[in-house]
Amino acid sequence: MTIASILQGRTQTIISGNPTDTVQMAVDVLAQHRIGAIPIVDQGRVVGIFSERDFVRLISSYGPEALNRPLNEVMTQSPVSAEPQLPIMAALSLMTQKRIRHLPVVDANALIGFISIGDLVKYRIDKIESEAAAMREYIAS
């Protein structure tokens, strides 16, 4: 299975930010949507990610003034991304090795999805439960 299988059926828009948005704007989006990170997109291309971790680091370094800074100064630049054809286990391995929790999914340099490690784990658990149910049915018949 690939990342594309996780993205299938998703209808919601990708919540993202612009490089010139302020940290305050990004934090408001994170809180409003109850999410941990947003991709930062400029002309359709992912140029960074802003996450809860980035916010904590900023507040620790700059205090309340951090809220007025533009994202292009404080975001994680050149984020790790994946293509939709990447197998789910490879994506899990990549995220574990890089110690990241969010992964932009790009196709031809355009953002087509944004997944979290939780999305991947949920998909794997659902798959394992489905396989176990099929095995129980097979054994019972």
N, C-alpha and C positions, 0 to 999 in steps of 0.2 A: 504494500500500500504506500501511497505517496501523499505529500502535503496537499496535492490537488483534491484527494478524496476528503480531506477535512474541510476544504474550502467549498466543496460542492454543497449546494443547498443553502448556503449563507446568502441572505438577502439584504442584510443591513449594510449601510455605508461604512467605509473605513473611517474611523475617527482619527484625524490627524491635525498637525499644527503647521504653521508657516515659520520660516526662519526669523521673521521680524516680529512675531508675536512675543509678548513678554512672558516671563516665568509665571507671573500672576494669572495670565490668561490660560496657560497650560495647566497650572494647578487646579484652576476652576473646572477645566474640562475633565481632568482626572477624577476630581471629586464628584462632579455631576454624573458622570457615566460609570463611576465605581470601577475604574480600571487602573492598572499600574504603570502604563506607559503609552506614549503615542509616537508614531513615526512623524518626522518633520520632513515635509515635502515641498520642493521648489520646482515649479514647472513640470509636475508629474514625476519627478525623480526623488527618491529617498536620499536626503542629505544628512540625516541624523535621527536620533531617537532621544526623547526626553522621558525619563522615568522617575519613579519615587526615589530611587537611589541617587539620581542626579540632584533632586531637590534637597534631600537630606545633606548631601555634600555641600551644596551651595549655602544653605542656611547656616551650617557649621562654619563655613569660611567667611561669609559676607553678612550674616544676620538678615534683618528685614529688608535691607537694600537689595537683596538678591531678587526680590519680587519684581523689580523694575527693569531687570536686565533682559535684553533680547535673547531668544532661544539660540540664535546662531553663535552667541558667545559662550553658551553654557551647555549645550546639548552634547551628547556622545556623537562625535562625528565619524563618518565613514563606517556605519554600522555593518555588522555581519548580516548578510541576507541569504535567501535561498530561492531556488527556482521551484516551480510547482511539481516538477518531476522528481524532486529529492525524496527518497524513501523516508518514511516516518522514523524508523530506527536510526537512520543516518542523521536526521534532524535532531533527535533526542541526544545522540552522541555529540554532535556539534555544539549544541546548547550547553551540555554538561562540561565539555572541554573548555569552552570559552567563558563559562560561568555567566551566561546570559539567560534571561527569562522571557525575552520577546524577540521575534524574528519577522522582519519584513519579508514578504513573498513577492518577488519581482519576476516579470516576464518582459523581455526586450527592454530592460531598464525602467519599466513602468510598474508602480506599486499595484498589485492585484489582491493582496491580502496581508493580514497582520495576525500572527498566531503567537500564543503563549505556550510555555512549557506545560501549563495546565491543560490546554487544548490537546496536546500530544499525549499526555498521560491519560486523559479521559478517553481518547480514541482507543488507545492500547487496552485499557481496562474493559471497555465495551466489547472490543474484539475478542479478548480472552474469555469474557463471560459468555459471549455468543458461541464460541468454539466449545466451551465446557458444556453448555446446554445441548448443543448438537451431539456431543459425545455421550451425554447421559441418555438422550433419546435413542441413539444408535445401540447402546448397551441394553436399554430396556426393551428394545424390539426384537 
